[in-house]
Amino acid sequence: MKASKESRDGKEGKEEKKILKKVEKAEEKEVRFKQTLRALPDGVVLMSQDWEIQWLNPMAERDLQLDAVADIGKKIHTCYPDGDFLNKVTSGDDTLQTITLEGRIIEIRVISAGSKYRILVTRDVTEQKRSEDFRRDFVANVSHELRTPLTVIKGFLELAEDWPLNSQQLKHLELMYEQVERMGALVNDLLTLSRLERDSAPAAKEPIDLTALLTDAAVDGRFISQGHHSIVVDHIEKVNILGDIIEMKSAVTNLVSNAVRYTPQGGSIVVSSFFNDEGLVISVKDNGIGIAADAIPRVTERFYRVDKSRSRETGGTGLGLAIVKHVLFRHQARLKILSELGKGSDFQIILPKDRVEKIV
């Protein structure tokens, strides 16, 4: 009996040691995990499902003005009872949102971590936003100031057409006029882009006749092409788009003119529309030079050109697709690009169903 008892005690002792080792390892992992989170450039707040703060790192203390000792165990509602902040934190929306705290601009996102916890991630983007605002304002101000001298130069060039000039002088005059026109187009696009960047609010829902929109865009494309391409409207859904007519016309026309610039002479461009599961699709398809797969994510960047020489030859500013991206953002729409190098591209505007109205 004594031997049996000693055997049991020995087994229990070993089991206890195993459990202690597991606990020690778990504690070590927790320490390393928290050390890692403390070193992150983003703020992290660990909360229970009922919004009670369990732990936070130093960046979260700074961003949200919380105390890593005094505020542990408190519900975030009592720590920062700001209506806008609480609405965004507790909305159940896990997308990136922006709040302003004591003059600082903070991006926040709430992530569900299983059934017991929530994680609030924060990032101070104040300096980034200020830098972006400075850049945007600088570009807008310079562009605005360029308008007046360009208008004056253009006026004198138009007057010079009536002067007695020889053929060489007329050629130089024509070249100057083309460059002034190009600079004017660039200034106008920069001002349009600056306005769209400043105003990110959803666009108004005014009825826009889709037939007129696509037909007009095709007409503008034929004018740019000067008869060198086949531009047809294949199919138009009998609906109205609910949005800003000037912005949507700019977006569709930019896609058509972009197709003209990147399609060799003799090529074809087809404008059409159809419905899919996501909503209404406006398609501008060409059989032009196409886009390499690694370049597709970059084509909506300012001044990015797939083929620099071709775009410059046809007067492109390099801002058309950037304008399209911002217009679609204001219409809760997105741009989908299907392309294969050497075979052509299909630029698709996908509008959500609540931006479409069937014509009765």
Disulfide bonds with the S-S distance in Angstrom:
none
